[in-house]
């Protein structure tokens, strides 16, 4: 695969990038990015954006009663009937 990755175009790499990042793999270790300044810059920008997004709101667990409220609202909108 190394040979294929070396010949990979930016468009091909960028099409695979969401899956690569989502898998938890180190995208910066990919052979295409090692030799492509454009994709290196793109990855750096994405990492900066992701870090900024994580800092916008702290991750919180929703309150336990949230699902009960959602279920109640759905039942109210559906006319109070429950599926059998």
Residue pairs with C-beta under 8 A, 6 or more apart in sequence:
2 31
5 30
5 31
5 32
6 31
6 32
6 35
8 32
10 32
10 36
10 38
10 39
13 30
13 32
13 33
13 36
13 39
14 39
14 42
17 27
17 42
17 43
17 46
20 27
20 30
21 27
21 46
27 33
27 43
28 40
28 43
32 39
33 39
33 40
33 43
75 81
75 82
